[in-house]
Amino acid sequence: MAKRYDLVCIGDVVMDAFIGLEEASVHWDKKHENSTISMPFATKVPYDSLTVATAVGNSSNVVVGAARLGLKTGIITSVGGDEYGRQILEYYRRERVSPEFVHVNKSLPTNYHFVLNFHAERTILIKHQDYEYYDPRKLDGKTEWLYFSSIGEHALSMHDKVADYLRKNPGVRMGFNPGTFQLKFGTKRLREVYKHTYVLFLNREEGELVAGKKEGTPIPELFAALHRLGPKIVCITDGPDGAYASDARTGQSGQWFMPPYPDPKPPVSRTGAGDAFSTGFLCALIYGLPVAEALRWAPIESMHVVQFFGAQTGLLSKPALQSFLKKAPKKYVAKKL
């Protein structure tokens, strides 16, 4: 029997207000690592621009990107019973994302975040409401793939439900990109989620945290530690320096480095770059492509998204992505480690 969905994503959805700052300064510590942003206090601070984005969030960005790439998608998330919640539901319908599993919390407001953009970086003011969600264990027979990412601190029980569903449905594969609170919960508390993850997405710093390794750990050693948690495939992004992927099913020969897609334009905003990478990589796998080819899809999505404000504006259709692949230089290939 055919599945109803190719992919169902799980995670919080929000409204984002992107505020372009004019008067601000960035301060670093002595190691030039931890930074803070400062603005004048107790006065009026002018800003450059305001852009409001509907239905964003790690999992929401991926589900919209997957729908644009031609997959049948749905999302397990929650909204409030307000005008913003209605806007999100209508947006999903326009983007051909099924709202079947969206729970409307009538007495609560919809999540609303403020993104302070300064140059190409951003600081996000966040708040996750204490929502009720659709139970993922009811998904039996409805999808072949899941994608799980950022969800509120109150939703710890959702992780146990997801792990239980995957344990009982071993044919379902899941991509997991732990968000802020999921990293805070710790690897030990979410060990069953990691154990049943098929593709794990992390940046380098997150990978070191999840694996319990020190800063600067060699990539192959990091891969080995993360595979021991359970994931068959591990992706590690390293910002403008490129990305890495490892397929435990093929051993040491299945580890690659992928350079960024060459683009002369400077980024407008890096918001959503990681989600775009996950979108390209995951959708390539769902379409049946090997890991090395999935690594060619992912940076194209990231490259295009950072050319716009908003995490979804630059998400590509499948023909548009394939056009970039055709125009790519010969050196744009995954290189074995």
N, C-alpha and C positions, 0 to 999 in steps of 0.2 A: 504494500500500500504506500502510495506517495506521501511524503511529509508535507504538511501545510506550509511550513516555513523552512528556508535554507538556514536562517540565522535568527535567534532571539537574543537580544541584549538585555542585561540586567544592571540597573544603577539609577542614581538620582538624576532628574532633569531640572534645569533652572532657567530663569530669565537672566540674561547678562546685560548690564549697562557698561559699555566701554567708554571710559572717560580719558581723553587725551590731555595729559598735564602739560602746562607751560612752565610754571615756576616750581621747580623741585630740584633736589640734589641727592646724589647717592654717596653713601659713606661706607668704607670698607674697614675691616679689622686689620691687624698687623700682618696677618697671613694673606690678605687680599682674597678672602674666601666669603665670609659672611657679610652681607651688605644690608644696609637699611636705607629707606627713602625718607627724605625730610621735606616738609613744606612749612611756610609761615604759619604761626599759631595765633589764634584769637583775632583773625582778620578775614577779609574776603580774598579768596585765591582764584584767579582766572583760570579757565581751562580752554583747551584748543578745540575739542570736538566731543560729541556725544553720539554713540551708536548703540542702539538696543537690539540684541539678538534673542530670538525666540528658540526655546527647546534645545538648549545646549547642556553640556555635561559630558564626561568621558564616554559613557555608554551611548548617550543620545547622539553624540557626534559620530560614533562608529556606525550606529544603525542607519543614520541618514546617509552616510558615505556609502554603506553597503547597498542601500536601496538605489542610490544613483549609479552604482556599478552593476545594477541589474538583478540583484538578489531579492528574493521574497523574504521580507523581514517583519519582525514584531519586537516590542519592547516591554519588559516588566519594569514599571516605574510608578511614581505617584505624583499627583498634582493636587493643588488646593481647589476648593469650590468657588473660585473667583474668576474674574475676566482673564487673568493671565493663564489660568488653567485651561480655559476654553480656547485661548489663542494657541496654546501648545497642542491640544488635541486636533485643532483644525490644521495646524502646520504639519503634523504627522500625516494627516490624510492627503494633503497636497504633495508631500514627499513620498507617498506610497509606502509609508510605514504603518503597519496595522496597530491601532490603539486597543486591540482586544484585551490586552493584559494591563492596561493603565488603570490604576485605582484612583478614584476621585475622593479625596478627603474633604467632605463638604464644609466642615467647620474650621478648616485651617487655610492659611494663605499659601500660595505657590512660592517655592524657593526663588529668591531674587538675590543675585550677586552683583557686586560692583568691581569692575576690572579697571585698575588705574594704570594706564599705559604711559610709559616714559621712555622715549627712544624706541627700541625694538623689544624691550622687556616689559613685564607687567607684575603688579601685585594685586591679588584678588581678595576682597572682603567677602567672606562666605558665611552662610547660615543654612543648616539643613533642618527642616521641620521633622517632628516626631510623627512620621506617617505609618499607615498600614499599607501593606503591599499584597499583590497577587502571590499565592504560594507556588513557587516554581515546581513543586512536586506534582502539580496537576498538569504538567506539560506532556505527559506520556504520549508518545507517538506523534507529536506535533512539530518537532524540529530535529535537525541533524547536528546543529552547532549552537553553542551558547557563547556569549561574550560577557564577562563580569568585570565591573570596575567600580569607581567611586560611589559610595553609598554612605548615608549618615551614620554617626557614631551609635545611635540608638538601635540600628538594624543589625546587631551582631547575630541574632538568631537566623537571619537570612542566609548567612554563610553555612550554617549547619544544614539548612534545608537544601541549599544548592549541592553541598557535598553528598547528602543523602540521595538526592535525585540522580547524581552522576554514578554513585555506587550501584544503584539499582538499574541504571540504564547505561551499561558500559559501551554501547555503540554511539553514544552522544559524545562529541568532542567539545572542549571548552577552551577559549582564549581568556586569560586572566591578566589584568593590568591593575595591581593593587593601588588604590587611591590613598589619600592622606590618612584617613582613619583606619583603613585596612593595614597600612604599614604600622600604625600606632598599636593596633591589636597584637602585632607580633607574629612571627613565623610559627611559633609553637602553638598558639591558639588557633591559627588557621591551617594547621598542618594537613587536615583532611581536604581542604580546598586545594592546596598546593599538590597534594598526592594525586588528585583526580583532574589536575589541569593538563591539557594537551599542549597548549602554546602559552608560554609565560612572557609577558612584555614588561621590561624594566629599563630605566636609564642606568648608567653605570653606578651612580651613587646609590640608587635604590637597590641595585643588584648586590652591592657590597653589604648593605644593611640587612637585606633578607637572608643572604648567605652567611652572615656573621663574619665577614672578612674585613681586613683593614683596607684603608684607602690605598689605591695603586696596585691592588692585587692583579696579577696577570690575567688576561681574559680567559685563556684555557682553564686556569685554576678556578676562576669564578664560574665558568660553565659547569665544571665537574661538581662543584658544591651545589649549584642550583638544580642540576639534574637529579642529584640524590634526594631532593625534596619530592620528586615525582614527575615533573613536566617532561614530555618527550622532546619538545622543541623549546629552545630558549632564545629570545631576541634581546639584545642589549644595545640601546641607542647611546651614542656619545656626542650628542649635539652636532655642531658643524664639522666634527671630525669623522662622522660616518656612523656605521652601525655594524653589529656582529650578530650572527645566528649560529646555533648549534643544533644538530639533529642527533639525539642519542641513539636512534635506531641504526645509524651508520658509523658510530664511533668517532675517533679522532678525524677520520677523513671527511666527516660531515660538518666541519666548522668553517665558516666563511667570514670575510670582511667585505663590506659594501661601502664605497665612497658615496658622498652626497650626489644628487643629480646636478650636473653643472648648469648654473643659471647666473647670469651677470647682474641681475637685479638684487639690490639689498632688500632684506626682509622688512615688511611694514610692521608686522606683529607676529611674534612666535607663539601666540596662544593657539592651541589646537594642533601644533606640529606633531606631538607624540601620538595623539589620537588618530591623526591622518596616517601616520606610519603604520599603526595597528590596523587601520582600515585596509590599506593597500595590501599588507602582508597577509592578513587573515582571509580577505576575499580571494586572493590568488590561490591560497590553499583550498578554499571551498570550491573553486573552479577546477581543482584537481592538478594544479601546477606544483612543481617541486620547490623545495626551500630556496634554492639558488635563484629561481625565477621570481619567487615571492619577494626576495630581497631587491629585485629590480623595480617592482611595482611600488613598494613602500616609500622610498625617498621621493618619488615623483609626486605622490599625494602630499607629502610634507612640504616639498618645495613650492607647490602651487598654493597651498593653504596660507603660508606665511606672507604671501603677496597681498593679502587682504586683511582688514579688520574682521574679527569674528572667526570662530573655529570651523564654520561650515561653508562660508561664502565660496571658498576656493576648492571645495571637494568636487572631484571630477566624475564625469560620466565614463563608462567603459570605452567608448570610441575616442574620447579626448585623451584618456590615459594611454591607450594604444598608439595614438598619434605621437605622444611624447616618446614612447618606446622606440618608434620607428625613426625618430629624429636624433635619438641618443648617439653619442660618439661610440666607437668600437670599444673604448676602454671602460665604458659603463657596464661592467659585469662584476659579479661576485667573485672574489679571489679567495682561494682556500688558505686557511691559516697553516 
